[in-house]
C-alpha cells in the first residue's frame, strides 16, 4: 500500500464550488484558486447549498459552515471546520512528502474484511499465509527439481527430443561417477510435463463451445461458411481475475479505490494510473447507489483482442487471442509486462471464399459470432458486478469486490466491429425494420448463431454489442486510445511517411525522387548508435514493418528529411512526434494536456501543406481523427501508456507465437492451450514459493546449505559461489539497456577493457590527447578543493597535484536511473550502458555522448552540457577510488531549441588554441546518455560515411529529444 502521512489535517479548507474537489492549507491558497478557477462576478455568495452538488463530493463539505472564518492563515482550528471535513475520507497526502495529495472516493473504500465478508477494524493485520513446510515443493521434490522444470519449459523452451537427450547425458554422467541413476530428477520429457501438470496452483481449465450458423439458407443452397462449426476456447475469466488479485508479486502496486490526484503547490490535477481517471470514479458513483456495496473494492476488467499471424511465410496460421487484465494494478506494472495480462480465450475466425467474403450476410454473421462469443465467455463475471463477493488479495487481506467491464483495447478495424457503428441504436431499432437497420446503419438485431457447450445449450439473443448484457457497460464509451496503430503505425508511418514519398515524386519526378529517397535512407543509416535504439543499416526501405520498426524510425526520421521538404512538413512531423511523447508520459498533468492540445492544433495547421500540394484530397482519416479525442480519454482513463495495444502485442509472443513454434504445427491450437496452461502453473508455483520465502538465494546455494545442514562443516563453501560484483572483462559489452525490477536506486557499474593503457601517459597516447596529464592534474585539484571558486585557468599550474600512479580503463559504464515513461521495470528503473570502446563488435570504435550536469539549479538543457565520451577510467587519490571520464565538450547553439524541429543544436567546442576542448569529469556528473543527429543540409551524403564517422565529420548536430522519453523530458 502507498505510504501516507498520518495527519491529513493540513489540507483542511475545501473549495466550495460544485464538483470541485480541491482542498487547501490556508485561506491564501483558497483565494488564489478561486480567483484563477472560479472568478466571482459581483457579490456572489461563497456558500453552495448541499443540494447543488452534481457529483460525488470527495471530501464532503457542508455548505452551512464556512471554513474561511478561522482567524489567521493556516491555523488548524478544528472547532470551526465542518464536521464532515474531519471525516475519515479527507484529502490525503500521497507519497513520501506533501508534494501530492489525493481525494479518494468516499463510498467504495476497499476495506479489508474476514473470509465471510465482515469488515475488520482499521489497522487490522492480514491473516497469516497458510502454514507450509519450508521443504514442501509439491508437486516437485525440492527446489532443484522445480528450477530444472521451469528452466526447461519456460526459459529455454527445450524441445522434447532435446529434453530426453539432456536427461540421458545426465544419467550417463551419474553412472560414470558411480552414483545411482535414480538420482536423475526426471526420466524423460513426459515425466517433466506430468509433474508440471500436477501443480494444483494456477489450474484454470480450458473450456470450449461451438458456434454454427442457424439463419436463413439461400434458395440456391447454403454458402460454404454456413455449414461450418466454429470452436471457441476460453478460460473462466472469473478465476483468472481472482488469480490476478491474489498475486503477491505486485500486491503493493494495486489501487483499492478511485482517486483524484493533485500537486499541492499549484493545485494542478494530474493523471497517471487508471484509477485516477474520471471513468472509474463515475462507475463507483453508480455502484454506490446500493448501500450494500459500500466499503467494497471496484475491480475494472479490461479486455483486449488482436488477430496475429504466426507464420509470415504462408500467412495462413492466424489466431485470435482474447486477453483480460485488471486496472487496479498500476501502469508501471503493466508497462513492465509483469504478468498482469492473461489469455482468456481464442476467438473463432470465420473464413470463406473471396466470392462471399464481402457479402453483407457474411459480415453480419461475423459480427454476431464475435459479440455472442464475448458475452458467453464473460458470463461468470456478471453476478459479481452487482453483488459483492469476497476475494483474497495479494497483500494477505480479504476484501469485498465489485466487478465492472472496463475499456476494450484493440485496433481501429476491431473498434468498428465492437461498436457496431450505431447511430441512436435503441431508437432506430424501435423505428426501423431489420433490413433497413443493417443496410443503412450497420446495426445488428437478430441472432443467427447457436452456441453449443457440452450440454448443447442454445442461446437466442438480440445482437446488440456484448456490453448490453452487463450492468454499467456501454462499448461506445469504452473505446480507448491505440497509440501503436492509430498514431505510430497509422498517422506516422502509413500516412506522413507515405505522403512524403508521394510529395517527392510529385515535386521532382520519379527518377530524382528515387535519388532523394536513397539519400534519406543513407541519412537514417548514418544515425549514431544509442542505447536501446534500433538501427536501419539499409535505411527504411524494407517491406515487412513491425511496431518496433515504426517506433525506431520516429526517433531518427525528422533530421533526415531536412533540406528536401518544405518547413511546414518538418513542423507537421515535429507536432506529431511531440504529441506521441507527451501522451506516452507516465504522468500527465493539466499543463501536459494543454501542451497536447497545442501539438494537435499545430499538426492540423501544418499538415494542410499535403492538401495544398495535392498529395491528399481529404484528411477524413479515422486514425488521424482519433488524435482529437486524447485529451478527453486521458481524463477518463488516465495515462494511455498502460492501455496501449503494444502490451497485448507483446503478449502474442509468449501466449501465441512461441507456443505455436513448440507445437507440431498440425492442429496446433490444442497443443498451444496445454503449453499456456503449463506456463500458468509454473508461474503460480514460483509466486507461491517466493511468497513463502522458499526461493531465497540460488539453486546452488540452496543445495549446499542442505548438504551443510546434513553434515556441518563438510560443505561450508557457499561463499565461493556468490556472484561477483564486477563483470569479467568484455562481459555484457553487446547489451545496450536492461529492464530493472529492483527498487529505485542509482548506481554505476563498469566493464573493464582488455589491453588498455595502465597509466596516464599511455592513455594520452592511445587517445591522441597530448595534454591529458594536465587535464588530470586540473581535475584532481578541483576534487581536492571543491570550495575554490577560481576558474581553473587562473590557478597556477604548480598548484595542481601530479598523478603518476596506475589507472584502470573501462570500455563502458552503466547508469541505473528512474525512467518510468520508457520501457522499464516495475519500479520504473532502467539500466543504460554508455560505451567508450575502441573496438565495438570487432568493427569500429563506439564512443557515446552523454548529458553532463553543469548547473544543478537550471532546468533541462540549460543546466546540462553534452559531451562525447572518449574513455572511462579510475584512479586512486588519498586512498579513495575516483571514477572519471575523458570527454570532448559540445557547445549549445543559442539558448532555445530550433523553432522548426524543436530540438536543441550543439557544435563541437574548441579551446583558445583552436584544438578540441577535452576535459576530465567525475562519473557522478553524468546524468544519462545523449543522442546526437547531424544537421545534414542539402548535400547528398556519401555512401562511404558510416554511423561511426558522423560525430567526427559533421560540425553541427541536433540533440535528439526523440531518442527516448527520458531525453524528451530533458531536451524539450
Beta strands, then each sheet from edge to edge (+ up, - down):
strand 1: 13-14
strand 2: 23-24
strand 3: 91-94
strand 4: 100-104
strand 5: 112-113
strand 6: 206-213
strand 7: 229-235
strand 8: 259-263
strand 9: 268-271
strand 10: 297-309
strand 11: 318-326
strand 12: 342-346
strand 13: 389-392
strand 14: 398-409
strand 15: 449-452
strand 16: 588-589
strand 17: 737-740
strand 18: 748-752
strand 19: 808-818
strand 20: 829-840
strand 21: 844-847
strand 22: 849-853
strand 23: 864-877
strand 24: 880-892
strand 25: 905-908
strand 26: 918-922
strand 27: 926-930
strand 28: 932-934
strand 29: 957-959
sheet 1: 1+ 2-
sheet 2: 3+ 4- 8+ 9- 16+
sheet 3: 5+ 14- 10- 11+ 12- 7+ 6- 15+
sheet 4: 5+ 14- 13+
sheet 5: 17+ 20- 19+ 18-
sheet 6: 17+ 20- 21+
sheet 7: 17+ 20- 19+ 23- 22+ 27-
sheet 8: 17+ 20- 19+ 23- 24+ 25- 29+ 28-
sheet 9: 17+ 20- 19+ 23- 24+ 26-
end
